Amino acid sequence: MLIAILEIKINGRLIFTLIAFLLSVLSFSTLASLPKTSEGWTMFTPSEDSLIVYLSNDGNDETAKTYTKKELGNSPFAPPQNMVLRSFKTFKAAFKKTRKNKPDWILVKRGDTFFESIKARNGKSLTEPFLVAAYGEDKSNPTFNTGDKIGLQMCCKSFKFIAIQGLDFYAHTRVPNSTYYISPKGNYGIGVYIGDGHLGNGLLIEGNRFNFYTNNVVQGPGTLKNIVIRRNSFFDSYSTTSHSQGLYAANVSLKLEENIFDHNGWLIQASDIAGKAQGAATMFNHNTYFADTNDVEFINNIFIRSASMHNKWTANKGTHSSSDIIIKNNLYVDGEIGISAGGNKAGAYRFKNYQITDNVMLNIGHSQPTGRTLGWGLSIKDWDGGIVKNNYFLNQVNPQVTNTYGINISGTTKNVEIENNKFDNLFRANAIVLGAGGSKENIAINNNQFSFKENGDALISVEKDLAGYSFINNQYFHEAGLQKTFVDNTSSVSFWQTIFPFFKNTNLDEWITLTKELESQWQKPNVLETRTIETYLTSINKNPSIDEFIYEVRKMSFKNWDERFTTQKINAYIKSAY
């Protein structure tokens, strides 16, 4: 996926439009566009040459057999009722009966539990993959308890055409208060590593749940493309010896769609007595961490209670080493930081063509996982081209969280449009921070809506100067009045003004004089009502608490997918108030 930037000058002002278009019909389209069931799950049909094996707790490795499409028909997921299945008892034995480069299937009985890991072979094509999935009428996914071993591993040479659907993976020996608990010693849930010079092409991971692993990893240095991770759950990753993420990716082209991430990177809240050795949250642990990736899409995912960042993006290999990123219609709740695209090694224009649109961030920073007082929405640093449009930064209400902002723009950055975003009810926050460090060029801040209560700080805070910025048609309102709307820290200030920057405010008239902003207005937005996760739950007749929301979301699985707890429903409800 390439995102091209068109630069158009209107009345001497530079306007940016991002146009996304496909360079290859195989980039995400084939796996992501396979036929879907009415519930939205990818449909698979056996090929004439498929071998199908079954796996169940009551199977027998000695007497099990392989099946063909001719014997089972088009729906091996529901084999004929009059057929006595001769299934395998262990995945290891079932796997031995499958073939390389063939469209073979392993189907695992729903509701059964196995104490082993799984692996996969190369399939035949993108439409005829090697498949590991579930069968039977039980509502529960089959479970693989993998202890301190990797749950699903692919290493270290090339792979192609693989699908894993509808399984649960548990690092069961490191689940606190579990009868299986042994120690915090652990490993990856997903462990995909492709060595230099090798290719991983065509992987679908869908409808699975990964619980209590140290990490889930998809990375090079080899080439990884056509990777689709959709409708999975990543819960409760933690480590007592190293950094821990819900999902780590590097050197990969990947689509992340409709997944649920909750409570990743930490076991307990950090405190004076609880640190990394106890699995406490740290600033290095996140729901997702993507390093030096290109052509990546995050669409319709739910991110809850990250240890620190929900989405961390780094570009440590220089100019444009992270590029063509789409982050669209995701929901972010709690954690410390929503999206950071600019961390680690500084350097001009490391991030190219980021498109961040239609996302909702609610109460970022609320539970203070690391014990810090951060509530940061989006960090932009060292960008070369991007658009941040139609996002909602809302309702940070914890009075203990005082280091807060909606968007921070810093580093050497150019060609970015900040358009039609909503900033509402952020305690002790600056809605937009125009940060120091590096030069700014062609950054347009247009048609945004700012609305703060008296406990909010500045709507726009200027740390250095206004060079490189333009403003058009923004709507401003602050219950504390005009004198607390803008903070100008660009000239010399007294000691007290340094400590309390709101002593040096700029009112709207002065702001317009400084910025030459066209069509700006001071007007309270016409907001229907304050909408939160709690009010959404009330609207669907559920108990209005964040704990109830987390409980319902964590129940979601292949046979229990509730559209009421998807971003399509929740975000639409939140946005419709504005």
Order of alpha helices (4+ residues) and beta strands (2+ residues): beta-beta-alpha-beta-alpha-alpha-beta-beta-beta-beta-beta-beta-beta-beta-beta-beta-beta-beta-beta-beta-beta-beta-beta-beta-beta-beta-beta-beta-beta-beta-beta-beta-beta-beta-beta-beta-beta-beta-beta-beta-beta-beta-alpha-beta-alpha-beta-alpha-alpha-alpha
